[in-house]
Amino acid sequence: MALMEILVYPDPRLKQISEPVEEFNDDLRSFIEDLEETMRNGPGGVGIASPQVGRFERIVIVDVSSKPKIKHHGRLILINPEITAYNGFAVGREGCMSVPDYTGNVVRAEAIELAAQDEYGQEQTFEMEGYEARAVQHEMDHLEGLLFLDRLVSRRTDLFQRKAYKKAGSKK
């Protein structure tokens, strides 16, 4: 496994729309292992999309299981994901490994129904809500060349300078 470089805003590649995955093979599964390692190495990372590392295919990983008291489905590998239904809307604060210096308030659906394939091409469906639904929608935006900056409630009042991250074991 290997850590990959995260593309950082304003890199123009982050605006690129991703193509569907058509081949489910060992190369794909190896890439997913590297993508997950990259996500877990980032501070507070609960999700990552393949365009963030320069691979423009419709691949998302989300795992919010480290957050206490949050309803979730565990580690999700979502390939060619599509939201098939959504319900309600709420404003929430979001950050992104590709926009490391800022967070912002974004409106997202409170609950979604999702169809996707796993790393073997098997169809799967999910009903999710709250933080997990928000994380999935955030990562799926990357597949369309969108960042949370594109969905801010207001650029003037809803974009915030992020406090500096501390790496695990750091004394700073």
Stockholm file with secondary structure:
# STOCKHOLM 1.0

chainA/1-172         MALMEILVYPDPRLKQISEPVEEFNDDLRSFIEDLEETMRNGPGGVGIASPQVGRFERIVIVDVSSKPKIKHHGRLILINPEITAYNGFAVGREGCMSVPDYTGNVVRAEAIELAAQDEYGQEQTFEMEGYEARAVQHEMDHLEGLLFLDRLVSRRTDLFQRKAYKKAGSKK
#=GR chainA/1-172 SS CCCCCCCCTTCGGGGCCCBCCCCCSHHHHHHHHHHHHHHHHSTTCCEEEGGGGTCCBSEEEECCTTSTTCCCCSSEEEEEEEEEEEEEEEEEEEEETTEEEEEEEEEEEEEEEEEEECTTCCEEEEEEEHHHHHHHHHHHHHHTTCCGGGGBSCTTTSEEECCCCCCTTCCC
#=GC SS_cons         CCCCCCCCTTCGGGGCCCBCCCCCSHHHHHHHHHHHHHHHHSTTCCEEEGGGGTCCBSEEEECCTTSTTCCCCSSEEEEEEEEEEEEEEEEEEEEETTEEEEEEEEEEEEEEEEEEECTTCCEEEEEEEHHHHHHHHHHHHHHTTCCGGGGBSCTTTSEEECCCCCCTTCCC
//
